[in-house]
Amino acid sequence: MPCEQADFVVIGGGPAGAAAALMLRRHAPGRRVVLFEAGRHELIKPGEMLAAVAQGLLRQLGVWTPFLAAAFVENRAVVSAWAREALDERYSIFSAHGAGWQLDRARFDQILVQAAAAAGAQVRLGCEVRSAVREDQGWRLKLADGDIFAGAVIWATGRSWRLARSFGAKLRVHGHLAAYTRFFDRAPGDGRMVIEARPEGWWYSADLPGGRRVVACLTDPDLGSGLRDPESWYRALAATRLIAPLLPPGARETAMLVKSAGTATVDPAAGERWVAAGDCLFAADPLSSRGIVHALRSGILAAYAASDMVDGRDDLARTRYAMIASQGFADYASALDVHYAAAARWDTAFWQRRRPQPEVRAADLYHNT
Ligand SMILES: Cc1cc2nc3c(=O)[nH]c(=O)nc-3n(C[C@H](O)[C@H](O)[C@H](O)COP(=O)(O)OP(=O)(O)OC[C@H]3O[C@@H](n4cnc5c(N)ncnc54)[C@H](O)[C@@H]3O)c2cc1C
C-alpha cells in the first residue's frame, strides 16, 4: 500500500526536535519535513533554567523575538551551598554571557514548535511514532493510524528510548538519579536560583513566570523512593536551610512529578539515515543546567547531518556527528565528576557513590558505524 512520504521526519517536539525541524527547513527549504510529538505541550515539565549562552542558538534559529516576547523570568543570580555551608553567590551581571532565564517550559517548547510550523514544517501533535523499520533509502515509521516513509529520521524523544531497538542503538546508563519535584503558585521570587547540597542529595528551587516556583530534591532512586510520599518530602524540605524559606506561607502546591535524571547516552549517535539529538543522544544530570542548550545545539547539528545523509554523504555525516557527540560528552563527564566530588562532605550513601571514580573514556562511548 502506498504510504505518506517525507524527506525528513523528526520524532519528538521538545527543544531538540523543534530546533532540528526549524533548521531542516532553513537549510533545505524545498524538502518536506514532518514533526511528530506524542503530547500537546499541555503537561508540566521540569527543566526551567535556560543558560545565557542559549541566546546565540535562539537567534540562529530565528526565535529570539518570540522568546523575548514571552517575558520569562531573568535569572539574576545563582546562590548555592555546595562545597561548604557558606553561601556562594554568582550574579549574572558579572557573567560574560549575561543573564539566563527561568522558564515556563511548556510555553518555551510551544514557541519553538510554533516557529518550526511557521517555517514550513508539518507539526502533528498528539501523534506518537510507535516503531521504525529500515527500508531502502530511508525508514518506514508506524503511527497509530498509518505509516509514513522518511528519507532520514531525527530521533529526539528525550529520555524515552523505546525506539532504540528499531534503530539498532544501545542505551548506556552512566549514573542513576531521580528528581522529586513539586510546583507551587503564589510563591514569587527575585530571579535567583538556589541550590543546596544535603546529606540525602541536593535541592534546587527557582521562581517561574506568573509567581510560580519549582522545588526539587535530587537523589538516587533507591534512596529517594520515600520522597514520593508528601509527608516525607515536606519533612526533608523542612530540614533544608536555603530552600524551605523560599516558600511563603500562602504558597499552594499545584503539581508533583518524579522523573529520572541520571546521565545516559545512546550508541551509536547516528546510524544509516538516522541521527539522535537532545536527551535521546545524551541525557545530562540537571546539576549541569545544560540540557536545553545541548538539545538546541544537537538539534541544529542533527539537521545538518540528516541533510548530508539524504545528499549521499552518509558516512561522513555519521562520523562527524559521532565525533562531536563524543567530545561534548567528554567535557561534561569530567566537569560533573569534579563538581560532585567537591560536595562529597557527608558519609551518606548518596555522597559515598560520588567520590572520585576511575576516568570514563568518552572514546569508548560512541563508535562510528
Ligand atoms: C528534574 C530535571 C530538571 C532539569 N532542569 C534543567 C535545567 O534547569 N536546565 C536545563 O537546561 N535542562 C534541565 N533539564 C534537562 C532538560 O529538561 C532536557 O535536557 C531537555 O528537555 C531535552 O530536550 P529534548 O528535546 O531532547 O527532550 P524533551 O524535552 O524530553 O522532548 C522530547 C519530546 O519527545 C516526545 N516523544 C517521546 N516519544 C515520542 C514518540 N515515540 N513519538 C513522538 N513523540 C515522542 C515527548 O512527548 C517529548 O515532548 C532537567 C531535567 C530534569 C529531569
The ligand as a MOL file (V3000), in Angstrom:
LIG
                    3D

  0  0  0     0  0            999 V3000
M  V30 BEGIN CTAB
M  V30 COUNTS 53 58 0 0 0
M  V30 BEGIN ATOM
M  V30 1 C 14.3670 17.3070 37.0360 0
M  V30 2 C 15.0170 17.8800 35.8380 0
M  V30 3 C 15.4560 19.1880 35.8520 0
M  V30 4 C 16.0770 19.7340 34.7510 0
M  V30 5 N 16.4980 21.0350 34.8030 0
M  V30 6 C 17.1030 21.5790 33.7260 0
M  V30 7 C 17.5090 22.9400 33.7540 0
M  V30 8 O 17.3010 23.6500 34.7450 0
M  V30 9 N 18.1050 23.4560 32.6420 0
M  V30 10 C 18.3230 22.6990 31.5240 0
M  V30 11 O 18.8870 23.2210 30.5320 0
M  V30 12 N 17.9220 21.4180 31.4620 0
M  V30 13 C 17.3050 20.8450 32.5280 0
M  V30 14 N 16.8720 19.5610 32.4650 0
M  V30 15 C 17.0620 18.8230 31.2100 0
M  V30 16 C 16.1010 19.2970 30.0950 0
M  V30 17 O 14.7760 19.2630 30.5630 0
M  V30 18 C 16.2680 18.3700 28.8950 0
M  V30 19 O 17.6450 18.2910 28.5900 0
M  V30 20 C 15.5220 18.8540 27.6580 0
M  V30 21 O 14.1340 18.8520 27.8810 0
M  V30 22 C 15.8590 17.9470 26.4840 0
M  V30 23 O 15.1010 18.2970 25.3550 0
M  V30 24 P 14.7230 17.1990 24.2870 0
M  V30 25 O 14.0280 17.8880 23.1900 0
M  V30 26 O 15.8890 16.3580 23.9850 0
M  V30 27 O 13.7200 16.2090 25.0510 0
M  V30 28 P 12.3080 16.5180 25.6720 0
M  V30 29 O 12.2010 17.9210 26.1040 0
M  V30 30 O 12.0780 15.4540 26.6880 0
M  V30 31 O 11.2900 16.3030 24.4590 0
M  V30 32 C 11.0980 15.0330 23.8890 0
M  V30 33 C 9.7060 15.0000 23.3030 0
M  V30 34 O 9.5280 13.7820 22.5670 0
M  V30 35 C 8.1850 13.3490 22.7210 0
M  V30 36 N 8.1490 11.9220 22.4140 0
M  V30 37 C 8.6860 10.8950 23.1350 0
M  V30 38 N 8.4940 9.7260 22.4920 0
M  V30 39 C 7.8330 10.0120 21.3420 0
M  V30 40 C 7.3650 9.2190 20.2360 0
M  V30 41 N 7.5810 7.8980 20.1950 0
M  V30 42 N 6.6940 9.8200 19.2370 0
M  V30 43 C 6.5000 11.1760 19.2540 0
M  V30 44 N 6.9190 11.9750 20.2620 0
M  V30 45 C 7.6000 11.4020 21.2830 0
M  V30 46 C 7.8590 13.6820 24.1610 0
M  V30 47 O 6.4680 13.8130 24.3450 0
M  V30 48 C 8.6100 14.9870 24.3740 0
M  V30 49 O 7.7860 16.1260 24.1840 0
M  V30 50 C 16.2520 18.9690 33.5630 0
M  V30 51 C 15.8030 17.6490 33.5230 0
M  V30 52 C 15.1990 17.0980 34.6430 0
M  V30 53 C 14.7270 15.6640 34.5840 0
M  V30 END ATOM
M  V30 BEGIN BOND
M  V30 1 1 1 2
M  V30 2 1 2 3
M  V30 3 2 2 52
M  V30 4 2 3 4
M  V30 5 1 4 5
M  V30 6 1 4 50
M  V30 7 2 5 6
M  V30 8 1 6 7
M  V30 9 1 6 13
M  V30 10 2 7 8
M  V30 11 1 7 9
M  V30 12 1 9 10
M  V30 13 2 10 11
M  V30 14 1 10 12
M  V30 15 2 12 13
M  V30 16 1 13 14
M  V30 17 1 14 15
M  V30 18 1 14 50
M  V30 19 1 15 16
M  V30 20 1 16 17
M  V30 21 1 16 18
M  V30 22 1 18 19
M  V30 23 1 18 20
M  V30 24 1 20 21
M  V30 25 1 20 22
M  V30 26 1 22 23
M  V30 27 1 23 24
M  V30 28 2 24 25
M  V30 29 1 24 26
M  V30 30 1 24 27
M  V30 31 1 27 28
M  V30 32 2 28 29
M  V30 33 1 28 30
M  V30 34 1 28 31
M  V30 35 1 31 32
M  V30 36 1 32 33
M  V30 37 1 33 34
M  V30 38 1 33 48
M  V30 39 1 34 35
M  V30 40 1 35 36
M  V30 41 1 35 46
M  V30 42 1 36 37
M  V30 43 1 36 45
M  V30 44 2 37 38
M  V30 45 1 38 39
M  V30 46 1 39 40
M  V30 47 2 39 45
M  V30 48 1 40 41
M  V30 49 2 40 42
M  V30 50 1 42 43
M  V30 51 2 43 44
M  V30 52 1 44 45
M  V30 53 1 46 47
M  V30 54 1 46 48
M  V30 55 1 48 49
M  V30 56 2 50 51
M  V30 57 1 51 52
M  V30 58 1 52 53
M  V30 END BOND
M  V30 END CTAB
M  END
